[in-house]
Amino acid sequence: MKKSLLIVLTVFAMVFCLTATGCTKDDDTLKIGIILVGDETEGYSKAHMDGISEAITANGLEENQVIYKKRVAEDSTCADAAEDLISAGCTLIISNSYSHQDYIYSVAKKYPNVTFVAATGDYAAISGLSNFKNAFTNVYESRYVSGIVAGMKIAELDAAGKITSANLDADGKVKVGYVGAFTYAEVISGYTAFFLGIQSVYANVSMEVQFTDSWFNIDKEAAAAEVLVNDGCVIIGQHADSTGAPSKVQQLLSNGKVCYSIGYNVDMLGVANEAALTSATNVWGKYYTYAFKQAIAGEEIDTDWAKGYADGAVAITTLGSSCAAGTAAKVSEAEDAFKAGTLHVFDVSKFTVGGEKITSHDFDFSYRDWSNGGKVVFQGETKNVIKTSGSVSYFEESTLRSAPYFDLKIDGIIWLNK
C-alpha cells in the first residue's frame, strides 16, 4: 500500500513539474529554451544567437541556463523540440521562425504556466492564450537606412557615368533588384522600406523583386541575384538569410558587371569585400535581454514587442569601402530622425498605389488558414492603419501588432516571378 502511494505521489510530482512555473528537472535554476530554424552558419539564426549571448551576460546568467534546439524544421518536430525543453525544466521557450508559430501555439495550450514566444509571429494577441507571445523588431527602419546607402551609391555611379542604358527600365529609371524569400507582408514591408530609402536620396529608380520561396537557400538566392544583375540591376538588396546573393554579386562585380549588394542580418564583407555596402540587421540582444530579465523577475513579457532605432533594436552593419562619399553622414541623419520620432518610413505622400495616393487602408488582423480557403482561425479587428500626426500621414507599421503588416504593392516595384 505504501509502495503504491509512493508511486502515485511520484507521478503527481512529475506532472506538476511539467506545468508549474519555475519548476525544473533537477533544481530551481531558471532554464530558458531556444528553438532555432538554423544555427550559427545561417545569418538570421546567428543574429539571434549573438543577441542571446548578449542577454546572458547582461542578466548574469550561466551559459548552461539556456538550452538550444538548432536547425529545427518548420513542422511537428518543432513541437517535439518544445516538449523536450519543457522536460529539461525550461519555463520560457522562444522560437525564431514564423512557420514554427502554429507548433509553438499547440504546445503553449498544454502548458499554461510556461511562457512561449513565437518571434515574427502574428496572432498571439488574438489567440486567447495569456502565456503565448510574439516579438519582432522594426527592421523596416534599418532597411530604409540601408536604402539610403544604396541610393547614395547609385547617385555616385550616375555622376561617374557608370549607369548605362542597360541599367535603365523603359521609363529611363535606374533598375534596382531585390531577392525576397516569400510574398509575406514581412517581406513586402522590408523591400518597400528599402525602396523608399533609396528614393529619399535618388528618386529616379524602379525595383524588380525575385522570390526564392525559401528563407535560406544559397543556390536559389545566388541564382536570383544573377538574374537581377543580368537584367541590369545595379544594387541587389535581400530579405533572405544566406550569403548566396552577396557572394554572387561579388563574383559578377569582379567579372566586370556594375553591381553592389545590400545584405541582411549579418555583415557580408567577408564574402563580398568590394560589392557589399552594408546589411540591415536586427539587434536581437535588446529583446532577449528584456525577455530574460522579465523571466528572472517572474514578470509578464509583452504580448507584442517591437522596437526600432529609438531603443537600439535595429541597425545597419559596417559601411563597406565601396560606399559613396558622404554616406555615413546621411545615415546618421536618418538614424537621428528615427530616434527623434520625426521620420516615418511609410509616409503616404511618398508613394502611390495604382497611381493613387493612399488616404486610408483597412487591415484585417484576423488569422486565417490559407490552406483551408482562408478560414478564420482567430478573429481579429479590422482597423484603419493610416495614422496622421501633425501634417504627416503614414502607414502605422508594427504598432498594432509586432509582426509587419504592410501589404501595399506600391508603384515602381514589380514582381518578376510571381
Summary of the structure (lengths in Angstrom):
residues: 418
radius of gyration: 22.9
end to end distance: 69.3
largest distance: 92.4
contacts: 1473
relative contact order: 0.14
helix: 39%
strand: 21%
